Amino acid sequence: MSRNLSFNTRKSLCNQLGEAAGNEVADLLQQLVRRVELLERTKVDVTPIVPALGDRQSMPAKSQTSGNV
């Protein structure tokens, strides 16, 4: 779902910032919208296989005693 800036929004930017700057900001916004849409489409959930370093420190240590008593 691509969202474009409306004519009125682009016109307001040009009126407030000047023609060149308004068009530059509008074009930048359009590029950002396309980039976010691309990132949303290609997003992959990552499942950690091993605990993070902080998680390992909070885990209880294994017993160092031998099983022979």
N, C-alpha and C positions, 0 to 999 in steps of 0.2 A: 504494500500500500504506500505509494509515493505521495508525499504531500508537497505541493508547490506553494510558494508565496502568492497571495492574491495580488491582483493589479493594484488595489488600493493600498496594500501594505508596502509594495515596492515604491509606489508613488509617494507615500508618506515618508519613507526613508530618504528618497531623493530630495523631497522638499526640505526636510529637517537637516540633512547632512550635505546637501549638494548633489548634483547629478552623478559625478564620478564616484564619490564616496558612498552614496546610497546604493548604486549598482554594485559596487565592490562588496559591501556588507551583505546585500541580498544574495549575490553569487556565493559568498562564503557560507551563508546560512544554508543554501541549497546543497552545497558540497557536504556540509556537516550532516544534514538530513540523510543524504545518500549513504554516507559512511556509517551512520548509526543503523540504518536499515540493513546494510550489508553485514555488520557485526551481529545484529539480531538474527539474521538468517543463518549465519554460519556458526553460531554459538554452540559449543559442545560442553556438556556437563562433565566435570572431572571428578572421579571417585578416587580418593587416596588409597593406595595399596598398603603402604606402611604408615604407622603413626608419625605425625609431625615431630620434630625435635622436642618441642615443648611438651608433647604428650608422653614421650618416652621418659622424660625426667620425672613425671608424676606417677609412673607405673612402679609398683613394688619390685624390688630387686629379687632375683631368683636366689634360692638358698644355695650357699656354697658348701654345705656339709655333704658328705658322701652318703649314699644309701645304705652302706654296711655299718651296722651297729654292733 
